[in-house]
Amino acid sequence: MVLIGGAVGSLTRFMVGTAIAARLGARFPFGTVFINITGSCLIGFAMTFLTERPHVNPNWRLLIVTGYLGGYTTFSSFQWETLSLFRDEGEWLGLVNGLGSLVVGYLAVWLGAVLAAKR
């Protein structure tokens, strides 16, 4: 289920990103922004729908959330987890996850680029 969903999600990401870049240009990552926002909306819908209905087969979550949305965007998982922390653990923990992930993630990608540039 994860493999099938992931393959289709990755292909969808490629097709949507390419179509948006062809239409709007690639100077600003409009495709990535669109994918991240739609992925966040989709994971909010899917997780709420799938977790609030006990009769739904758990394989649907593997196919749609872990597979498809995991291939489409990992940003949606980050957003869902941050929302869950806000709701279940308190605003501060959600804020730490949200801002911390952005800041530390940026520093990590910067460090990776610096390390790769120093051949």
Residue pairs with C-beta under 8 A, 6 or more apart in sequence:
1 59
1 62
1 63
1 66
1 67
2 62
2 63
2 66
2 67
2 70
3 67
4 63
4 67
5 62
5 63
5 64
5 66
5 67
5 68
5 69
5 70
5 71
6 66
6 67
6 68
6 70
6 71
7 67
7 71
8 67
8 68
8 71
9 67
9 68
9 69
9 70
9 71
9 72
10 71
10 72
11 71
12 68
12 71
12 72
13 35
13 71
13 72
13 73
16 31
16 34
16 35
17 31
17 32
17 35
18 31
19 31
20 30
20 31
20 34
21 30
21 31
24 30
24 31
35 72
35 73
35 75
36 73
36 75
36 76
39 69
39 72
39 73
39 75
39 76
40 73
40 75
40 76
40 79
40 80
42 69
42 72
42 76
43 65
43 69
43 76
43 77
43 79
43 80
44 79
44 80
44 83
46 61
46 64
46 65
46 69
47 61
47 65
47 80
49 56
50 56
50 60
50 61
50 64
50 65
51 61
69 76
69 77
70 77
78 101
81 97
82 94
82 97
82 98
82 101
83 94
85 93
85 94
85 97
86 93
86 94
86 95
87 94
